[in-house]
Amino acid sequence: MTDAAAPTSPAPCLMDCPDWLYLLREFDALYRQGSDGGSAAIRSHRKRVRDALSATITANPPIEPRAPCARPVTAHLARALDLGERAAMQGMARALREVRGALTWEYGYDQMPKALARKYAFCEILGPKGPVQSDRLNLGFVLFAPSTTYPQHSHEDIEESYISIAGAWSENNAAVYSPGSLIFNRSGAEHRITTGDRDPCLLAYAWVGPAARLAAPGMKLSPTRRPIAP
């Protein structure tokens, strides 16, 4: 005679996991309370992020834990969180610290330059591959080591925003962005990121787009362009 199989516990839902819930609420606060700088395009993007995030939280989806995975750049994460906790983004930095041991850091590219593999990685928090499931929105973080150049790239059918959590960085050599800054990239817009030489840079990101594209963004680095001869 065999013992009856023990009942399987249901997967915990978002409301059962306060650390993930508080982290998502920090994202909500950034996209609800921050400024759009007078830009109608950024205002619309912020609303799309808020609406999709609010719907996800209300749905209380199950948490789908992934195997934690570190990359070489995550050696800089503790420093990035320390910097974030000193500045305007301290709430987000503290919430991220609470889940840091459960993060899955990855590259997202089939072909990854060796130098970049030591200095970059991202983790998805909410989305088709995140612990919090959503097919309407991707939220996560990108971490860069000091003195990193993230090559020219774009995202087809996905509009993207970055919000600085820690460290100084620039996009397309246009300006230097400090913690709290929001940068918006339209679908297909090429952009290149460089970071300062003293400290790591931590960015929160949001992607909005069709469900099929969010599930398979097809990330590719743009070919290096040679300068046109005069």
N, C-alpha and C positions, 0 to 999 in steps of 0.2 A: 504494500500500500504506500502510495507516494503522497507527500504533503501537497496541498493545493498551492498553486503559484501565488505569490504575494501580489496584491493589487498594484498596478503601476500608478505612481503619483502623476497627476497632470503637470504639464510644463508650467512653470511660474509665468504669470503675466506681468506686464509693465508695472501695474500698481502694487505688485508683490515685491518689486525690486527698487526700493527708493533711490539707490545711488544712480541708476539709469534714468529714473524719472526726474530727479533733481538736475541731472546734466541736460536733459531735454528742455527743462524749464529755463535753464540758462540760455539755451539757444532761442527759446521763445522771447525772452526778455530782450535779447540783442536785436531781434527783428521786429519787435513791437515798440520798444522804447527809443531805439537809436534814430538818428536823423537820416533823411533821404537826400540831404544837401540840395533840396529844390529840384531834383531830377525826377521827372515823371516815370522814366524807365526804371530807375532804382525803386521808386515808390511802388510800382506795380510788381516788381520782383519781390520786394519785401512782403507784400501782401500774399503773393502766391506761396511763399515759404511759410508764413504764419498760418494760412488756411490749411495747407497740407499737414503741417505739424500738429495743429490743433485737432484735426480730424483723426490723426494717428493716436494721439494721447487719449482722446475720447473713446476710440475703439478698443483701447486696452489690449494690444496684441500680445501673444505669447513671446517670451524672450527665448531666442534661439542662440544659445552660447556657442561660440566658435573657439577653436583651440588657440590659446594665446601664442603670439609669435613676435619675437623681437627681430630687429634688423640692426646693423652697425650704428645707424644714426640714433637709435633709441638710447645710446649711452649719453646723449645730450638732453634727454627728456627731463631729468630732475632739475637741471639748470634752467631749462625753459619754464618749467612750472614755478620755480623760485622767482624768476623774473616776473612772471604773470601775476603772482600773488602780491607783488610790491606795487603794482600799477593799476590802471583803470579796469583791467579784466580779471580782478582777483576772484570774483565769484565763479567764473568759468574755470579758471586755473585750479581752484580748490575742488570743484566738482569733478574735473577730469582726474585729479590726483586720486580720488576715491575709487576709480575703476581702472587705474593704470595697469594693474596686474592681469586684467581680463582683455586687454586690447590685442587685436590681430593686426600687426603692421605689415604692409605689403607694398609692392611696387606698381602693379597695374599695367605694366608693359611686357610684351613678349620679348622684346630686345631691350635690355637695360645696359647702358654704358657702365663699365666697371667703376669708374670714378664717381658717377652719380649714385651707384648702388651703396656706396659708403656714406653718402651725405644726404639722402632723401628717403622718406617712406611716408605712407598715409595709412590711416585706419578709418574704416567706415563704422559709424555709430548707429545710424538709422538708414535703412534702404533695403534693396533686395538681398544683399549679403551681410547686412548688419545684425547685431544681436536683437535690435528692435526692427521688426519687419515693416517695410512700406514699399509700395510700387509707385508712389507719387512723388517721392522726395528722397534725396540722398543727403545726409549730414555726416560730417566727420572732421578729421584734423589732418593737417600736413605738417611734418617736422623737417626742418632743414638744419644742417650743421653750419657753423660760420663759414663765410667765404664760399658759398655755393652758387653756382649758376644752373638754374633749372631751364633747359633749352626751350626754344620756341615750340609751342604746341597749341592745339585748339580742341574744342569739343563740339562735334556736329550735333545739332538738334538739342543741345543742352545749354541753358543759361546758368551762369555760375557766379557766385560771389565769395570773396574771402573776407574774413574779419581778423585783424591782427590780435593775437593774444599775448605774444611776447616777442621781443627782438625787432630789429629794423630791417626793412627790405624795400625793394623797388620793383615796379613792373614796367617793362619796356623802357627803362631808364627815364621815366617821366617824372618821378618824385620819390621822396623817401617817406614811407608810411610807418607810423608808430602805433602802439597798442590802442585799440578802439576803432581804427580806420576800417572802412568798408570799401572794397573794390569790386566793381561789377564788370563781367565779361559777357557780352552777347554771344549767342550761338554762333560758332564758327570763327569767332574773333581770335586771332593769334596773339599769344602773350608769352613773355619771357620773364622769369623772376630771378633776381639776384639778392643775396643777403649780405649783411654787414660782416666785418672780419673779426669781431670780438665775441659775439654771443650767438647762440642758436636762435632760430626763428620758428615760432609755432603759430599756425594759422588755422582758424575754423573755416570750413567751407560748406556751402549749400549748392546742390544741383537740382534744377527743376527741368523736367522734360518728359517725353513720352515714356511709358513704362518699359517698353522694349529696349529703348536706348539707355535708360537708367540701369537696366539689368545687364546690358552688354555695351558699355560706352565705346569700345573699340579705341582705346587710348593709343595715340601714336605721336612720336616726336616728329616735328617738321624737319624736312631735309635742310641741311646747312646751305644757306645761299651765299654764293660768292659775290663780292661786290662787282657791279657793272663797270667795265672799263670805260674811261671817258672817251 
